[in-house]
Amino acid sequence: FYRYENKAIKVVDLPGIYALDVNETATALDEKIARDYILSQQADLIINIVDTSHLEHNLYLTIQLLEMELPILVVLNNMDDTTGKGIKIDSDELTRNLDCPLVSLIATRADDIRTLKASINQLAENKTLSTFCIDYPLEVKAALDKLSPLVEQKLANRFGNSRWFAGKLLERDGFALSHADAVLTETAEKLRGEIEEKTAEDADIVIVDSRYGFISLLVQ
């Protein structure tokens, strides 16, 4: 807990993860803990700390959180490191492209920490959900358009945004499949087959490549 401007804030410090793609048998326990807490939607605000010295690698989790339509604050950390390496990060441009609140800071600067705490106070009280979405290939969009309403009907957004969950089914994500009934699973497999027939690639590769393609353009 900490208190700032007469507001008490409870902080849940989760293990560090780079993605929500957790394999139930091969993934470490701490990564499963982090994923399960995020999916529980208990938090008023998800603070996604991004190490700017490995920006492209770290933004993959950010993209997944935004696709879930969770209340999120992106924090660009170690800005002093990137300055020393001659790397310039346009945080305003990142904010526009990600369509979410973003704070740049150097963790050793008191003013930056105060700015962060003020942003947390505001966003935890007034939840703002991003409208961010990846521009997936038409074949993936068509599959998501068909599968998302069925996910919402069956699960009522119990595990976050229905379109995100539909995407995880198309990726054959273990967590998504474990919470899907036979109708959802069979529909996802049928749509996955249609994607692969039209693109000549595995559906999960098409989806993941689209995310990394967006990130690559973002960090250029």
Rosetta blueprint (number, residue, H / E / L):
1 F L
2 Y E
3 R E
4 Y E
5 E L
6 N L
7 K E
8 A E
9 I E
10 K L
11 V L
12 V L
13 D L
14 L L
15 P L
16 G L
17 I L
18 Y L
19 A L
20 L L
21 D L
22 V L
23 N L
24 E L
25 T L
26 A L
27 T L
28 A L
29 L H
30 D H
31 E H
32 K H
33 I H
34 A H
35 R H
36 D H
37 Y H
38 I H
39 L H
40 S H
41 Q L
42 Q L
43 A L
44 D L
45 L L
46 I E
47 I E
48 N E
49 I E
50 V E
51 D E
52 T H
53 S H
54 H H
55 L H
56 E H
57 H H
58 N H
59 L H
60 Y H
61 L H
62 T H
63 I H
64 Q H
65 L H
66 L H
67 E H
68 M L
69 E L
70 L L
71 P L
72 I E
73 L E
74 V E
75 V E
76 L E
77 N E
78 N L
79 M H
80 D H
81 D H
82 T H
83 T H
84 G H
85 K L
86 G L
87 I L
88 K L
89 I L
90 D L
91 S H
92 D H
93 E H
94 L H
95 T H
96 R H
97 N H
98 L H
99 D L
100 C L
101 P L
102 L E
103 V E
104 S E
105 L L
106 I L
107 A L
108 T L
109 R L
110 A H
111 D H
112 D H
113 I H
114 R H
115 T H
116 L H
117 K H
118 A H
119 S H
120 I H
121 N H
122 Q H
123 L H
124 A H
125 E H
126 N L
127 K L
128 T L
129 L L
130 S L
131 T L
132 F L
133 C L
134 I L
135 D L
136 Y L
137 P L
138 L H
139 E H
140 V H
141 K H
142 A H
143 A H
144 L H
145 D H
146 K H
147 L H
148 S H
149 P H
150 L H
151 V H
152 E H
153 Q H
154 K H
155 L H
156 A L
157 N L
158 R L
159 F L
160 G L
161 N L
162 S H
163 R H
164 W H
165 F H
166 A H
167 G H
168 K H
169 L H
170 L H
171 E L
172 R L
173 D L
174 G H
175 F H
176 A H
177 L H
178 S H
179 H L
180 A L
181 D L
182 A H
183 V H
184 L H
185 T H
186 E H
187 T H
188 A H
189 E H
190 K H
191 L H
192 R H
193 G H
194 E H
195 I H
196 E H
197 E H
198 K H
199 T H
200 A L
201 E L
202 D L
203 A H
204 D H
205 I H
206 V H
207 I H
208 V H
209 D H
210 S H
211 R H
212 Y H
213 G H
214 F H
215 I H
216 S H
217 L H
218 L H
219 V L
220 Q L
